[in-house]
Amino acid sequence: MTLVYCDIVPQANGWCFLSEEGQSAVYPSYRLAVEAARQHLESQRAQRKLTVIRQQDLRGHMLEVAGIAQAWSPEGTAGTDGRA
């Protein structure tokens, strides 16, 4: 299986994600960018690709944000520990 990264990065006027296809539109909030990246990656799963959502830390390193993406899933807005 192919591993696909989707990176959430800040822009001057919001947030976007970078994927194999290039840069997404700019979203006004971090949460909207993560949700858009997660929807984009759903189509990649159909192609039997493993996906990872990452964000850039203050030192420029990319960190996985799977827990945050799961917390903002359509099933609810519970935290990573399962509580609302």
Secondary structure, DSSP 4 states (H G I P E B T S, - for coil): -EEEEEEEEEETTEEEEEETTEE---BSSHHHHHHHHHHHHHHHHTTTEEEEEEEE-TTS-EEE-HHHHHHTSTT----TTS--
